[in-house]
């Protein structure tokens, strides 16, 4: 029992470290945050698939804090009001990266469930960024431009966040499909994890 708990904690730490390193390999980066990375969400999703969403949420929350600390200097330089800054931190970091823990929700369904859970987790991350973008552009920057409406904030957030999250979702979905079909991955994700 103690060995399995220790193993799970070590695997969680390794997946957070791997996801962090992969998040630093950016294929494309936008000026106000957001980037297409080298499969940075996949290790967290794999952990959640193996150990379930409760433990997946715990590890993804730790990952969210790591991502926040790595980006905090940049976020603070944007000149956001305190309220918008708090919304940005909560939505763009804490919520957006913690939702990756939901990837294990369909873990009992085999490879198809693992892929669907991974895509769902990434989609929910997009939703968090979209809501944050609407908040930032409406309350944070909207007053800077006359004629900037709520509708414009929604459209801008959709286009901005979609421009990196959609390719990230497609690339990660394809990689998950390939990886989760491999017998070695199936064995790894289905071995005793309780």
C-alpha positions, -999 to +999 in steps of 0.1 A: +000+000+000+027+025+010+048+016-021+018+022-044+011+056-028+048+065-031+049+053-067+018+074-075+034+105-060+066+100-079+047+095-112+027+126-105+059+146-099+075+132-130+044+141-151+043+176-137+080+180-145+076+165-180+046+187-188+065+218-176+095+210-198+072+204-228+054+237-221+087+255-225+091+241-260+068+265-279+060+260-316+041+293-317+036+320-290+012+349-288+020+382-272-007+383-245-001+347-234-009+314-249+012+292-271+012+260-291+035+237-272+050+203-277+022+181-262+026+198-228-009+187-215-006+151-224+015+139-194-011+154-170-039+138-189-021+105-189-017+107-151-055+114-147-063+085-170-042+061-150-052+072-115-086+088-119-099+123-118-096+129-081-058+124-082-057+139-117-072+171-104-046+172-075-017+168-099-032+192-125-037+218-097+000+215-088+008+219-125-014+251-126+007+266-098+039+258-117+025+274-148+014+305-128+048+310-113+065+306-146+043+333-162+037+356-132+062+382-143+047+385-177+012+387-164+021+414-139+036+435-167+003+437-186-010+466-164-043+450-155-065+463-127-064+443-095-098+427-102-090+417-137-055+405-126-072+382-101-097+369-127-068+363-151-048+343-125-078+323-115-092+316-150-060+315-171-039+296-147-056+279-117-088+268-135-074+264-170-047+240-160-066+223-132-094+212-156-068+189-173-075+165-144-109+156-160-091+136-187-096+105-167-134+107-166-138+081-193-108+060-183-129+028-180-138+030-217-103+021-230-084+040-256-115+057-271-124+070-237-088+081-230-087+101-262-122+116-256-112+125-221-080+142-232-098+162-259-125+172-234-099+183-209-082+205-235-116+219-246-124+229-210-091+246-208-100+266-239-133+275-222-114+289-192-092+309-215-122+322-235-140+334-204-108+350-191-102+367-225-138+381-224-131+394-189-098+409-197-108+425-230-141+438-217-131+450-183-094+454-186-088+469-220-123+476-234-124+511-220-092+520-238-109+519-272-142+537-280-167+515-296-153+483-281-184+463-272-191+431-253-197+413-286-162+424-298-147+411-266-164+377-272-152+375-308-117+387-300-114+361-271-128+333-293-103+341-322-073+348-299-077+318-277-089+295-305-058+304-326-036+284-303-059+261-284-075+246-315-042+235-330-030+224-296-061+203-292-057+188-327-020+180-323-025+165-288-056+146-299-036+130-328-006+122-305-030+107-279-046+086-306-012+072-317+001+068-281-030+053-266-032+027-293+002+013-285+001-019-264+029-005-241+008+026-233-023+005-227-004-017-203+011+013-185-023+031-181-042+000-170-018-016-146-028-016-110-032+021-101-053+020-069 
